[in-house]
Amino acid sequence: MSTLWIRFQGWIAAAAAFVLAVAGAMFFGWRKGREQVQAKVDEAQAEQKVNTANAIVNRNEIRQHVETEVSRLPSSPDPQPAASAPAPVPGSAADELRKNWSRD
C-alpha cells in the first residue's frame, strides 16, 4: 500500500509541476503582451499629441493668413437698401432676381 501511495504522490507532484509550469508560462506571456500593448498605446498617444499640435499650428497659420488677406481688402461703403440701389442691367441675372423677388 505504501508503494502505491508513493507512486500516487509522484503523479500528483508531476501534475502540480506541470500546472505550475503552464501557469508560469502563461503569466510571463501575458505580462510581455501587456508591455507590448502598453508600448503601442504610448506610441499612439504620442502620435496623437503631435497631430494635435500640428493641427493647432496649421489652424493658427491659416487664421493669420486669412486675417492678413482680409485686412488688405478695401473697406466697403455703407450698405444701402435694395430699393435705392441702381437698377441692374436689363436681362441680367440680377434683373431677373429683382423681378421675381421684389414687391413693386
C-alpha positions in Angstrom: 0.0 0.0 0.0 2.8 2.4 0.8 4.4 1.9 -2.7 1.0 2.8 -4.3 0.8 5.9 -2.1 4.4 6.9 -3.1 3.5 6.4 -6.8 0.4 8.5 -6.3 2.4 11.2 -4.7 4.8 11.2 -7.6 2.0 11.6 -10.1 0.5 14.4 -8.0 3.8 16.2 -7.8 4.4 15.8 -11.6 0.9 17.1 -12.3 1.4 20.1 -9.9 4.8 20.9 -11.5 3.2 20.7 -15.0 0.3 23.0 -14.0 2.8 25.5 -12.3 5.0 25.4 -15.5 2.0 26.1 -17.7 0.7 28.9 -15.4 4.1 30.5 -15.2 4.5 30.4 -19.0 1.0 32.0 -19.3 1.8 34.6 -16.8 5.0 35.7 -18.4 3.4 35.6 -21.8 0.5 37.8 -20.5 3.0 40.2 -18.9 5.1 40.5 -22.1 1.9 41.0 -24.2 0.7 43.7 -21.8 4.0 45.5 -22.1 3.8 45.4 -25.9 0.2 46.7 -25.9 1.2 49.5 -23.4 4.1 50.5 -25.7 1.7 50.7 -28.7 -0.8 52.7 -26.7 2.0 55.1 -25.6 3.2 55.4 -29.2 -0.4 56.1 -30.4 -0.9 58.8 -27.7 2.4 60.5 -28.6 1.4 60.5 -32.3 -2.0 61.9 -31.4 -0.3 64.7 -29.4 1.9 65.5 -32.4 -1.0 65.6 -34.8 -3.0 67.8 -32.4 -0.1 70.2 -32.1 0.4 70.3 -35.9 -3.3 70.9 -36.4 -3.2 73.9 -33.9 -0.2 75.3 -35.7 -1.8 74.9 -39.1 -5.1 76.4 -37.9 -3.2 79.5 -36.5 -1.2 79.9 -39.7 -4.4 79.8 -41.8 -6.2 82.2 -39.4 -3.3 84.6 -39.6 -3.2 84.3 -43.4 -7.0 85.0 -43.7 -6.7 87.9 -41.3 -3.9 89.4 -43.4 -5.8 88.9 -46.6 -9.0 90.5 -45.1 -7.0 93.5 -43.9 -5.8 94.1 -47.4 -9.3 94.3 -48.8 -10.7 97.8 -49.3 -13.2 98.9 -46.8 -16.8 98.6 -48.1 -19.1 101.6 -48.3 -22.1 101.8 -46.0 -24.7 99.3 -47.0 -27.7 100.7 -48.9 -31.2 99.4 -49.1 -32.0 97.4 -52.2 -34.7 99.9 -53.3 -32.2 102.7 -53.6 -29.6 100.5 -55.4 -29.1 101.3 -59.0 -31.2 99.3 -61.4 -29.4 96.2 -62.8 -28.8 95.7 -66.5 -32.0 94.6 -68.2 -32.0 90.8 -68.9 -29.2 90.1 -66.4 -29.5 87.6 -63.6 -29.7 90.4 -61.1 -32.6 91.9 -63.1 -34.4 88.5 -63.1 -33.9 88.2 -59.4 -35.2 91.7 -58.8 -38.3 91.0 -60.9 -39.0 87.7 -59.2 -38.4 88.8 -55.6 -39.3 92.4 -55.3 -42.8 93.6 -54.3 -43.0 96.6 -56.5 
